[in-house]
C-alpha cells in the first residue's frame, strides 16, 4: 500500500535531507620540529573532519567568521559567532598583540 505524504511533510523531509551531511573522519598529518634547528623530529596523525562547501556560508559560517565548538559524547556542535562575539574576539586579538609587543620590548 503506497504511503501518501502531504505537501508539508514532503517539504519538511527535503529540509531535513538538505540540513544533513555525511562525512568521514580522516586524519591530519602533523610534522613536529625542533624549535631551535627547525629540523623535523617526527610525524604524528590526529583524527580530522574537513568541512567545505557553499552550504557553510548559507548556514551562517562565512569565511573569517569565528566558530564555537561544543563537544558532547558522540556529538559535536558548531555555533557561528554572532557579530558581537566576533567583534569581541577581534578586540581580544588586538589586545594580545599589544601585550606581546610590550613583553618583547621589555625582554
N, C-alpha and C positions, 0 to 999 in steps of 0.2 A: 504494500500500500504506500503510495508516494506521500511524502511529508510536504505540506503546504506551509510556506512561511509568509508572513505579512511583509509589506514593504519596509516597515520599521525594523523588523527582525533581520532582514537581508542587509539593510543599511548598517545596522549595528554590527553584524557579523563581519562585514567588509572593513569597518573601522578597526575592529579588534585585529584582523589579519594584517592591516597596514601598520598597526602600532606594535607589532611583534617582529623581531629579527632573530634569526637562528644563526649563531656564531659558534666558533670552536675555539677553545683555549689552546693557544700555541705556546711558544716560548720566545724569550728575548735573550740574545747572547750578550753578556756583559764582559768587557775587557777590563781587567784590573791591572793598574800600572803602578810602578814605584814612583812616589811623588817627587823624589829628588832627581832620578835619572830619566823619568818618563818612559822607561822600558816596560813592556807588558810582562807581568809576572805570571798570570794565569787567567783563564776564562771560566765563567760560570753561566748557568742558564737559570732563568726565572720565568714562571708562568706569565703569560700576557694575552690580552684581548685587544685587537686592533679595530677601532671603530672609525668608519669613514662613510661619506655619502651626503647627498643634499638633504636627506631626511633629518640630519642633525641640526642644520640651520632652521629647517621648518619646525623643529621641536623646541627651538629657543637656544640651541647651543651654537651660537655664531663663533667664527674664528676669533680668537683672542679673548673670549668670554671665560671667566673663572667658573670652575665646577667644584661643587662639594660632593664628596663621595662618602656615602654611609654604608657600612658593612654590617650585615646581619648573617646569621648562619644560613648558608646556601642562597644568599641574596645580596646583590649589590645594587644600590640606588644612586643614580646620578641626578644631581639637582643643579640646574643652571643658576648662577648667581644673579640676583636682581640688580638693577642699576645701582642701588645704594651700597650693596655689598661689594660690587665691582669697584666703585669709587673708593670705598674704604680700603680695599686690597691695594689699589694703586697708591693711595696715600701712605700706607704702611710700607710699601716697597720704597718709596721716596725717602721716608724717614730712615729706613735701614741703610740706604745708600749714603745718607749724610753721616750716620753713626759710623759706618765703615770708613768713610773718608777721615773722620776725626780720629779714629783708632790708628789709622795708617800714619797720620800726621804726628801723633804722639809717639809712636814707636820709632 
